[in-house]
C-alpha cells in the first residue's frame, strides 16, 4: 500500500516538475536491539513500480526500540544516542539530502 502512495506522489511531483531526491524505505524492517541485525518485515515489491525502482534508495529506516523510547522522553534519538545504529542511519540520510540539495541549488538559479 505505501509503495502505491509513493508511486502516486512521485507521479504528481513529476507532473509539477518538482525534483525527487530518492526513496526512503521507512519502517519496513526491524533493528534487533541485541545484535543490530536488520530483519525485513515485508517482501520487497519495488520491482512492481517501474518509476520508483529507478530512484536512488536513500536509506532504509527500520523500526527501532531506541526510537520508541525516545518518543516517550521527547528527545530525538540522534541527540540522546548519537552513536547508535539508528542515529547513524538518520545522519546518513541527512547527509545524502544535504548533498542532493546542494547539487540542486547549483543547477537552478
The first five atom37 places (N, CA, C, CB, O) and aatype in JSON, in Angstrom:
{
  "aatype": [20, 20, 20, 20, 20, 20, 20, 20, 20, 20, 20, 20, 20, 20, 20, 20, 20, 20, 20, 20, 20, 20, 20, 20, 20, 20, 20, 20, 20, 20, 20, 20, 20, 20, 20, 20, 20, 20, 20, 20, 20, 20, 20, 20, 20, 20, 20, 20, 20, 20, 20, 20, 20, 20, 20, 20, 20, 20, 20, 20, 20, 20, 20, 20, 20, 20, 20, 20, 20, 20, 20, 20, 20, 20, 20, 20, 20, 20, 20, 20, 20, 20, 20, 20, 20, 20, 20, 20, 20, 20, 20, 20, 20, 20, 20, 20, 20, 20, 20, 20, 20, 20, 20, 20, 20, 20, 20, 20, 20],
  "atom_mask": [
    [1, 1, 1, 1, 1],
    [1, 1, 1, 1, 1],
    [1, 1, 1, 1, 1],
    [1, 1, 1, 1, 1],
    [1, 1, 1, 1, 1],
    [1, 1, 1, 1, 1],
    [1, 1, 1, 1, 1],
    [1, 1, 1, 1, 1],
    [1, 1, 1, 1, 1],
    [1, 1, 1, 1, 1],
    [1, 1, 1, 1, 1],
    [1, 1, 1, 1, 1],
    [1, 1, 1, 1, 1],
    [1, 1, 1, 1, 1],
    [1, 1, 1, 1, 1],
    [1, 1, 1, 1, 1],
    [1, 1, 1, 1, 1],
    [1, 1, 1, 1, 1],
    [1, 1, 1, 1, 1],
    [1, 1, 1, 1, 1],
    [1, 1, 1, 1, 1],
    [1, 1, 1, 1, 1],
    [1, 1, 1, 1, 1],
    [1, 1, 1, 1, 1],
    [1, 1, 1, 1, 1],
    [1, 1, 1, 1, 1],
    [1, 1, 1, 1, 1],
    [1, 1, 1, 1, 1],
    [1, 1, 1, 1, 1],
    [1, 1, 1, 1, 1],
    [1, 1, 1, 1, 1],
    [1, 1, 1, 1, 1],
    [1, 1, 1, 1, 1],
    [1, 1, 1, 1, 1],
    [1, 1, 1, 1, 1],
    [1, 1, 1, 1, 1],
    [1, 1, 1, 1, 1],
    [1, 1, 1, 1, 1],
    [1, 1, 1, 1, 1],
    [1, 1, 1, 1, 1],
    [1, 1, 1, 1, 1],
    [1, 1, 1, 1, 1],
    [1, 1, 1, 1, 1],
    [1, 1, 1, 1, 1],
    [1, 1, 1, 1, 1],
    [1, 1, 1, 1, 1],
    [1, 1, 1, 1, 1],
    [1, 1, 1, 1, 1],
    [1, 1, 1, 1, 1],
    [1, 1, 1, 1, 1],
    [1, 1, 1, 1, 1],
    [1, 1, 1, 1, 1],
    [1, 1, 1, 1, 1],
    [1, 1, 1, 1, 1],
    [1, 1, 1, 1, 1],
    [1, 1, 1, 1, 1],
    [1, 1, 1, 1, 1],
    [1, 1, 1, 1, 1],
    [1, 1, 1, 1, 1],
    [1, 1, 1, 1, 1],
    [1, 1, 1, 1, 1],
    [1, 1, 1, 1, 1],
    [1, 1, 1, 1, 1],
    [1, 1, 1, 1, 1],
    [1, 1, 1, 1, 1],
    [1, 1, 1, 1, 1],
    [1, 1, 1, 1, 1],
    [1, 1, 1, 1, 1],
    [1, 1, 1, 1, 1],
    [1, 1, 1, 1, 1],
    [1, 1, 1, 1, 1],
    [1, 1, 1, 1, 1],
    [1, 1, 1, 1, 1],
    [1, 1, 1, 1, 1],
    [1, 1, 1, 1, 1],
    [1, 1, 1, 1, 1],
    [1, 1, 1, 1, 1],
    [1, 1, 1, 1, 1],
    [1, 1, 1, 1, 1],
    [1, 1, 1, 1, 1],
    [1, 1, 1, 1, 1],
    [1, 1, 1, 1, 1],
    [1, 1, 1, 1, 1],
    [1, 1, 1, 1, 1],
    [1, 1, 1, 1, 1],
    [1, 1, 1, 1, 1],
    [1, 1, 1, 1, 1],
    [1, 1, 1, 1, 1],
    [1, 1, 1, 1, 1],
    [1, 1, 1, 1, 1],
    [1, 1, 1, 1, 1],
    [1, 1, 1, 1, 1],
    [1, 1, 1, 1, 1],
    [1, 1, 1, 1, 1],
    [1, 1, 1, 1, 1],
    [1, 1, 1, 1, 1],
    [1, 1, 1, 1, 1],
    [1, 1, 1, 1, 1],
    [1, 1, 1, 1, 1],
    [1, 1, 1, 1, 1],
    [1, 1, 1, 1, 1],
    [1, 1, 1, 1, 1],
    [1, 1, 1, 1, 1],
    [1, 1, 1, 1, 1],
    [1, 1, 1, 1, 1],
    [1, 1, 1, 1, 1],
    [1, 1, 1, 1, 1],
    [1, 1, 1, 1, 1],
    [1, 1, 1, 1, 1]
  ],
  "atom_positions": [
    [[0.82, -1.19, 0.0], [0.0, 0.0, 0.0], [0.87, 1.26, 0.0], [-0.94, 0.0, 1.21], [0.61, 2.18, -0.77]],
    [[1.89, 1.31, 0.85], [2.7, 2.53, 0.93], [3.48, 2.77, -0.36], [3.66, 2.45, 2.11], [3.74, 3.92, -0.71]],
    [[3.86, 1.71, -1.07], [4.53, 1.89, -2.35], [3.58, 2.48, -3.39], [5.1, 0.56, -2.85], [4.0, 3.24, -4.26]],
    [[2.3, 2.13, -3.3], [1.31, 2.71, -4.21], [1.17, 4.2, -3.94], [-0.07, 2.01, -4.06], [1.06, 5.0, -4.87]],
    [[1.17, 4.58, -2.68], [1.09, 6.0, -2.32], [2.35, 6.73, -2.8], [0.92, 6.17, -0.78], [2.27, 7.84, -3.31]],
    [[3.51, 6.09, -2.62], [4.76, 6.69, -3.09], [4.74, 6.86, -4.61], [5.96, 5.82, -2.68], [5.2, 7.88, -5.12]],
    [[4.2, 5.88, -5.31], [4.1, 5.98, -6.78], [3.2, 7.14, -7.19], [3.56, 4.66, -7.39], [3.54, 7.9, -8.1]],
    [[2.07, 7.29, -6.52], [1.16, 8.41, -6.84], [1.84, 9.75, -6.54], [-0.16, 8.29, -6.04], [1.72, 10.7, -7.32]],
    [[2.53, 9.82, -5.42], [3.23, 11.06, -5.08], [4.31, 11.37, -6.09], [3.84, 10.96, -3.69], [4.45, 12.52, -6.51]],
    [[5.08, 10.37, -6.49], [6.15, 10.58, -7.46], [5.57, 11.05, -8.79], [6.95, 9.29, -7.66], [6.12, 11.96, -9.42]],
    [[4.47, 10.45, -9.22], [3.82, 10.85, -10.48], [3.38, 12.31, -10.4], [2.6, 9.93, -10.78], [3.56, 13.07, -11.36]],
    [[2.81, 12.71, -9.27], [2.37, 14.1, -9.08], [3.58, 15.04, -9.12], [1.6, 14.25, -7.75], [3.53, 16.07, -9.79]],
    [[4.65, 14.71, -8.39], [5.83, 15.56, -8.37], [6.42, 15.72, -9.77], [6.88, 15.0, -7.42], [6.86, 16.8, -10.16]],
    [[6.41, 14.63, -10.52], [6.95, 14.65, -11.88], [6.13, 15.6, -12.77], [6.95, 13.23, -12.49], [6.7, 16.39, -13.53]],
    [[4.81, 15.53, -12.66], [3.93, 16.41, -13.45], [4.14, 17.87, -13.09], [2.47, 16.03, -13.22], [4.03, 18.75, -13.95]],
    [[4.46, 18.14, -11.83], [4.65, 19.51, -11.37], [6.11, 19.97, -11.47], [4.18, 19.64, -9.92], [6.45, 21.07, -11.04]],
    [[6.97, 19.13, -12.05], [8.4, 19.42, -12.18], [9.08, 19.68, -10.85], [8.59, 20.62, -13.08], [9.94, 20.55, -10.74]],
    [[8.68, 18.92, -9.84], [9.31, 19.01, -8.52], [10.35, 17.89, -8.42], [8.23, 18.9, -7.36], [10.01, 16.72, -8.56]],
    [[11.61, 18.25, -8.2], [12.64, 17.21, -8.14], [12.44, 16.26, -6.95], [14.03, 17.85, -8.06], [11.97, 16.66, -5.89]],
    [[12.82, 15.01, -7.16], [12.72, 13.98, -6.12], [14.12, 13.44, -5.86], [11.74, 12.82, -6.55], [14.79, 12.97, -6.77]],
    [[14.55, 13.52, -4.61], [15.91, 13.09, -4.24], [16.07, 11.58, -4.32], [16.25, 13.57, -2.84], [17.13, 11.08, -4.72]],
    [[15.04, 10.86, -3.96], [15.13, 9.41, -3.94], [14.06, 8.82, -3.05], [16.51, 8.96, -3.47], [13.09, 9.48, -2.7]],
    [[14.26, 7.57, -2.7], [13.27, 6.81, -1.96], [13.82, 6.43, -0.59], [12.85, 5.55, -2.75], [14.94, 5.94, -0.47]],
    [[13.01, 6.67, 0.44], [13.36, 6.25, 1.79], [12.4, 5.13, 2.17], [13.27, 7.45, 2.82], [11.19, 5.31, 2.19]],
    [[12.96, 3.98, 2.46], [12.15, 2.85, 2.9], [12.0, 3.0, 4.42], [12.82, 1.45, 2.51], [12.95, 2.82, 5.17]],
    [[10.78, 3.32, 4.85], [10.54, 3.65, 6.25], [9.73, 2.55, 6.93], [9.81, 5.0, 6.38], [8.64, 2.19, 6.48]],
    [[10.27, 2.03, 8.02], [9.6, 1.04, 8.87], [9.22, -0.23, 8.13], [8.37, 1.64, 9.49], [8.19, -0.83, 8.43]],
    [[10.04, -0.65, 7.16], [9.78, -1.92, 6.51], [10.69, -3.02, 7.06], [9.97, -1.8, 5.01], [10.75, -4.12, 6.53]],
    [[11.39, -2.68, 8.14], [12.28, -3.64, 8.79], [12.35, -3.31, 10.28], [13.7, -3.63, 8.15], [11.87, -2.27, 10.74]],
    [[12.97, -4.23, 11.02], [13.14, -4.05, 12.47], [14.62, -4.21, 12.79], [12.28, -5.08, 13.28], [15.28, -5.11, 12.28]],
    [[15.14, -3.32, 13.62], [16.52, -3.41, 14.06], [16.55, -4.14, 15.39], [17.16, -1.99, 14.18], [15.96, -3.69, 16.37]],
    [[17.24, -5.26, 15.43], [17.33, -6.06, 16.66], [18.15, -5.28, 17.7], [17.98, -7.46, 16.38], [19.27, -4.88, 17.42]],
    [[17.59, -5.07, 18.91], [18.32, -4.32, 19.93], [19.54, -5.06, 20.48], [17.38, -3.98, 21.06], [20.43, -4.44, 21.06]],
    [[19.58, -6.37, 20.31], [20.7, -7.15, 20.84], [21.91, -7.19, 19.91], [20.25, -8.55, 21.13], [23.05, -7.03, 20.35]],
    [[21.63, -7.42, 18.61], [22.75, -7.63, 17.69], [22.83, -6.6, 16.56], [22.65, -9.01, 17.09], [23.75, -6.66, 15.74]],
    [[21.88, -5.66, 16.52], [21.8, -4.64, 15.47], [21.61, -5.22, 14.07], [23.05, -3.8, 15.49], [21.9, -4.55, 13.08]],
    [[21.12, -6.46, 13.99], [20.8, -7.04, 12.69], [19.45, -6.49, 12.24], [20.79, -8.61, 12.75], [18.52, -6.36, 13.04]],
    [[19.34, -6.18, 10.94], [18.1, -5.66, 10.41], [17.3, -6.8, 9.78], [18.37, -4.54, 9.39], [17.79, -7.49, 8.89]],
    [[16.07, -6.98, 10.25], [15.18, -8.01, 9.74], [14.11, -7.36, 8.87], [14.55, -8.81, 10.89], [13.38, -6.48, 9.34]],
    [[14.02, -7.79, 7.61], [13.0, -7.27, 6.7], [11.63, -7.81, 7.13], [13.31, -7.67, 5.22], [11.49, -8.99, 7.42]],
    [[10.63, -6.94, 7.18], [9.28, -7.35, 7.57], [8.4, -7.69, 6.38], [8.63, -6.26, 8.37], [7.53, -8.55, 6.47]],
    [[8.65, -7.02, 5.27], [7.77, -7.18, 4.12], [8.6, -7.56, 2.9], [6.98, -5.88, 3.85], [9.79, -7.24, 2.8]],
    [[7.96, -8.25, 2.0], [8.6, -8.6, 0.74], [8.84, -7.3, -0.03], [7.72, -9.6, -0.09], [8.0, -6.41, -0.05]],
    [[9.99, -7.21, -0.65], [10.32, -6.02, -1.43], [9.58, -6.08, -2.76], [11.86, -5.9, -1.65], [9.97, -6.82, -3.66]],
    [[8.52, -5.31, -2.87], [7.71, -5.28, -4.08], [8.05, -4.1, -4.98], [6.24, -5.24, -3.73], [7.26, -3.72, -5.85]],
    [[9.2, -3.51, -4.77], [9.59, -2.34, -5.53], [9.66, -2.63, -7.02], [10.93, -1.82, -5.04], [9.45, -1.74, -7.85]],
    [[9.94, -3.88, -7.38], [10.04, -4.25, -8.79], [8.73, -4.04, -9.54], [10.47, -5.7, -8.92], [8.73, -3.98, -10.77]],
    [[7.61, -3.94, -8.83], [6.31, -3.74, -9.47], [6.09, -2.29, -9.9], [5.2, -4.15, -8.52], [5.16, -2.0, -10.65]],
    [[6.93, -1.39, -9.44], [6.75, 0.03, -9.71], [7.93, 0.54, -10.53], [6.62, 0.83, -8.38], [8.97, 0.91, -9.99]],
    [[7.74, 0.55, -11.84], [8.83, 0.86, -12.77], [9.55, 2.17, -12.45], [8.29, 0.91, -14.18], [10.78, 2.21, -12.42]],
    [[8.79, 3.23, -12.22], [9.43, 4.53, -11.97], [10.14, 4.58, -10.62], [8.39, 5.65, -12.05], [11.24, 5.12, -10.51]],
    [[9.52, 4.02, -9.6], [10.11, 4.05, -8.26], [11.42, 3.27, -8.2], [9.13, 3.5, -7.23], [12.36, 3.69, -7.52]],
    [[11.48, 2.16, -8.9], [12.69, 1.34, -8.8], [13.89, 2.02, -9.46], [12.45, -0.02, -9.45], [15.03, 1.61, -9.23]],
    [[13.65, 3.06, -10.26], [14.75, 3.81, -10.88], [15.31, 4.88, -9.95], [14.28, 4.44, -12.17], [16.41, 5.38, -10.16]],
    [[14.54, 5.23, -8.91], [15.0, 6.25, -7.96], [16.1, 5.69, -7.08], [13.83, 6.76, -7.1], [16.09, 4.5, -6.75]],
    [[17.05, 6.53, -6.69], [18.05, 6.05, -5.73], [17.39, 5.75, -4.39], [19.18, 7.1, -5.55], [16.51, 6.48, -3.94]],
    [[17.81, 4.67, -3.76], [17.33, 4.36, -2.41], [18.23, 5.09, -1.44], [17.32, 2.8, -2.12], [19.4, 4.75, -1.29]],
    [[17.67, 6.09, -0.78], [18.48, 6.92, 0.1], [18.82, 6.19, 1.4], [17.76, 8.22, 0.41], [19.97, 6.18, 1.83]],
    [[17.83, 5.59, 2.02], [18.05, 4.87, 3.28], [16.91, 3.9, 3.52], [18.19, 5.84, 4.46], [15.83, 4.01, 2.94]],
    [[17.19, 2.96, 4.4], [16.19, 2.05, 4.93], [16.11, 2.37, 6.42], [16.54, 0.53, 4.66], [17.03, 2.05, 7.17]],
    [[15.02, 2.98, 6.85], [14.85, 3.37, 8.25], [14.03, 2.28, 8.96], [14.14, 4.78, 8.37], [12.82, 2.19, 8.74]],
    [[14.66, 1.47, 9.8], [13.93, 0.38, 10.45], [13.17, 0.86, 11.69], [14.89, -0.73, 10.85], [13.44, 1.93, 12.23]],
    [[12.21, 0.05, 12.1], [11.6, 0.27, 13.41], [12.68, -0.03, 14.45], [10.3, -0.62, 13.63], [13.47, -0.96, 14.28]],
    [[12.7, 0.76, 15.5], [13.78, 0.61, 16.47], [13.26, 0.85, 17.89], [14.92, 1.59, 16.16], [12.46, 1.75, 18.14]],
    [[13.73, 0.03, 18.79], [13.38, 0.19, 20.21], [13.89, 1.53, 20.73], [13.98, -0.97, 21.05], [13.23, 2.17, 21.56]],
    [[15.05, 1.95, 20.25], [15.62, 3.24, 20.68], [14.72, 4.4, 20.3], [17.02, 3.44, 20.07], [14.52, 5.32, 21.1]],
    [[14.18, 4.38, 19.1], [13.29, 5.45, 18.65], [12.0, 5.44, 19.48], [12.95, 5.29, 17.14], [11.5, 6.49, 19.87]],
    [[11.49, 4.25, 19.75], [10.28, 4.13, 20.57], [10.48, 4.76, 21.95], [9.87, 2.64, 20.71], [9.62, 5.49, 22.44]],
    [[11.62, 4.46, 22.56], [11.92, 5.04, 23.88], [12.02, 6.56, 23.81], [13.22, 4.46, 24.43], [11.57, 7.26, 24.71]],
    [[12.59, 7.05, 22.74], [12.78, 8.5, 22.6], [11.47, 9.24, 22.39], [13.72, 8.79, 21.45], [11.36, 10.42, 22.71]],
    [[10.47, 8.56, 21.84], [9.18, 9.23, 21.68], [8.54, 9.52, 23.03], [8.23, 8.38, 20.81], [7.79, 10.49, 23.17]],
    [[8.84, 8.7, 24.02], [8.3, 8.92, 25.35], [9.04, 10.04, 26.08], [8.36, 7.63, 26.17], [8.43, 10.79, 26.85]],
    [[10.34, 10.16, 25.85], [11.12, 11.2, 26.52], [11.12, 12.5, 25.74], [12.55, 10.73, 26.72], [11.52, 13.54, 26.27]],
    [[10.66, 12.46, 24.49], [10.61, 13.61, 23.59], [11.99, 14.2, 23.32], [9.7, 14.67, 24.17], [12.13, 15.4, 23.08]],
    [[13.0, 13.35, 23.36], [14.36, 13.74, 22.99], [14.74, 12.9, 21.78], [15.39, 13.53, 24.18], [14.74, 11.67, 21.86]],
    [[15.05, 13.53, 20.65], [15.37, 12.75, 19.45], [16.51, 11.76, 19.69], [15.74, 13.68, 18.3], [17.44, 12.04, 20.45]],
    [[16.42, 10.61, 19.03], [17.43, 9.57, 19.2], [18.8, 10.08, 18.76], [17.04, 8.32, 18.4], [19.81, 9.65, 19.32]],
    [[18.86, 10.96, 17.78], [20.15, 11.47, 17.32], [20.8, 12.38, 18.35], [19.98, 12.23, 16.0], [22.0, 12.66, 18.27]],
    [[20.02, 12.86, 19.31], [20.55, 13.66, 20.41], [20.88, 12.77, 21.61], [19.54, 14.77, 20.82], [21.96, 12.88, 22.19]],
    [[19.95, 11.89, 21.96], [20.14, 11.06, 23.16], [21.14, 9.92, 22.94], [18.82, 10.49, 23.6], [21.82, 9.5, 23.87]],
    [[21.21, 9.42, 21.7], [22.11, 8.29, 21.4], [22.77, 8.5, 20.03], [21.32, 6.93, 21.43], [22.51, 7.74, 19.1]],
    [[23.6, 9.51, 19.9], [24.15, 9.85, 18.58], [25.02, 8.77, 17.95], [24.95, 11.1, 18.7], [25.22, 8.77, 16.74]],
    [[25.55, 7.84, 18.76], [26.4, 6.79, 18.21], [25.66, 5.48, 17.92], [27.52, 6.51, 19.17], [26.27, 4.5, 17.5]],
    [[24.35, 5.47, 18.13], [23.58, 4.25, 17.89], [23.45, 4.01, 16.39], [22.18, 4.34, 18.55], [23.61, 4.92, 15.58]],
    [[23.14, 2.76, 16.03], [22.97, 2.39, 14.62], [21.86, 3.18, 13.96], [22.69, 0.9, 14.49], [22.0, 3.63, 12.82]],
    [[20.75, 3.36, 14.67], [19.62, 4.08, 14.07], [19.98, 5.55, 13.87], [18.36, 3.96, 14.96], [19.57, 6.15, 12.86]],
    [[20.72, 6.15, 14.79], [21.16, 7.53, 14.62], [22.08, 7.66, 13.42], [21.85, 8.03, 15.88], [22.0, 8.62, 12.67]],
    [[22.97, 6.68, 13.25], [23.86, 6.7, 12.08], [23.06, 6.66, 10.78], [24.83, 5.5, 12.13], [23.45, 7.29, 9.8]],
    [[21.95, 5.94, 10.79], [21.1, 5.88, 9.61], [20.47, 7.24, 9.34], [19.99, 4.81, 9.79], [20.45, 7.7, 8.19]],
    [[19.97, 7.89, 10.38], [19.38, 9.23, 10.21], [20.44, 10.24, 9.76], [18.73, 9.71, 11.53], [20.17, 11.06, 8.88]],
    [[21.63, 10.18, 10.33], [22.71, 11.09, 9.92], [23.08, 10.85, 8.46], [23.95, 10.91, 10.83], [23.35, 11.8, 7.72]],
    [[23.11, 9.59, 8.05], [23.43, 9.26, 6.67], [22.38, 9.83, 5.72], [23.53, 7.73, 6.49], [22.72, 10.39, 4.68]],
    [[21.11, 9.7, 6.08], [20.03, 10.24, 5.26], [20.15, 11.77, 5.19], [18.65, 9.84, 5.84], [20.01, 12.35, 4.12]],
    [[20.41, 12.4, 6.31], [20.55, 13.87, 6.32], [21.71, 14.3, 5.43], [20.77, 14.38, 7.77], [21.6, 15.28, 4.69]],
    [[22.81, 13.58, 5.5], [23.98, 13.91, 4.67], [23.63, 13.77, 3.18], [25.17, 12.98, 5.02], [23.99, 14.64, 2.39]],
    [[22.95, 12.7, 2.81], [22.58, 12.49, 1.41], [21.63, 13.58, 0.92], [21.92, 11.11, 1.23], [21.78, 14.08, -0.2]],
    [[20.66, 13.96, 1.75], [19.73, 15.01, 1.36], [20.43, 16.37, 1.26], [18.57, 15.09, 2.36], [20.15, 17.15, 0.35]],
    [[21.33, 16.64, 2.19], [22.09, 17.88, 2.16], [22.9, 17.96, 0.87], [23.02, 17.98, 3.39], [22.94, 19.0, 0.21]],
    [[23.56, 16.87, 0.51], [24.34, 16.8, -0.72], [23.45, 17.0, -1.95], [25.08, 15.46, -0.82], [23.8, 17.75, -2.86]],
    [[22.3, 16.34, -1.96], [21.37, 16.46, -3.08], [20.89, 17.91, -3.22], [20.16, 15.51, -2.89], [20.87, 18.45, -4.32]],
    [[20.52, 18.52, -2.12], [20.02, 19.91, -2.18], [21.12, 20.86, -2.61], [19.47, 20.34, -0.82], [20.84, 21.84, -3.3]],
    [[22.35, 20.59, -2.21], [23.48, 21.4, -2.66], [23.67, 21.32, -4.16], [24.75, 20.98, -1.96], [23.93, 22.33, -4.82]],
    [[23.54, 20.11, -4.71], [23.65, 19.94, -6.15], [22.49, 20.61, -6.87], [23.71, 18.44, -6.52], [22.67, 21.22, -7.92]],
    [[21.31, 20.49, -6.31], [20.11, 21.08, -6.9], [20.24, 22.6, -6.93], [18.85, 20.66, -6.12], [19.85, 23.25, -7.9]],
    [[20.78, 23.16, -5.87], [20.95, 24.62, -5.79], [21.93, 25.1, -6.86], [21.44, 25.03, -4.38], [21.75, 26.18, -7.42]],
    [[22.97, 24.32, -7.14], [23.95, 24.7, -8.15], [23.35, 24.64, -9.55], [25.16, 23.8, -8.07], [23.77, 25.41, -10.42]],
    [[22.41, 23.76, -9.78], [21.81, 23.6, -11.1], [20.81, 24.72, -11.39], [21.11, 22.23, -11.22], [20.79, 25.28, -12.48]],
    [[19.98, 25.03, -10.4], [18.91, 26.03, -10.6], [19.36, 27.39, -10.06], [17.6, 25.57, -9.9], [19.96, 27.47, -8.99]],
    [[19.06, 28.45, -10.8], [19.43, 29.8, -10.31], [18.6, 30.23, -9.14], [19.29, 30.83, -11.42], [18.79, 31.33, -8.61]]
  ]
}
